[in-house]
């Protein structure tokens, strides 16, 4: 019997980890997904379709797309002005009806695992990264 993965979204506040974002810095979130075999292209289509929902919640998608190394991995890069903003925007998005009654199940069913890393970066570096990773360049 195949088990269904349960994914819990949890954001750690800036106060908890003692990380301060300075003026002209951004919080850069790098999330990698391991996708079920043979489903990465479909996952990409579903993530691309869901991107406008993230934008409506004020979440800046820097880039997203498949790994060039293998056929199972996909990456999503997002940018926030602070850890507090990240926490508030992600909580509002993932707890909202638009996500829960929309593409949530269709996206989660394709994910085997995911991992998130959060870094500080200059705003200029985030903009340069966004330009360099565009699929149309």
FENTA-V131266 format. One record per run of one state. SS is the DSSP state (a for helix, b for strand, c for the rest). FROM is the first residue (numbers start at 0). LEN is the number of residues. Records with the same first field share a line. If there is no record, write none. Layout:
SS: FROM-LEN, FROM-LEN
This chain:
c: 0-13, 17-7, 35-4, 56-3, 66-6, 80-2, 95-1, 100-3, 108-2, 133-4
a: 13-4, 39-17, 82-13, 96-4, 103-5, 122-11
b: 24-11, 59-7, 72-8, 110-12
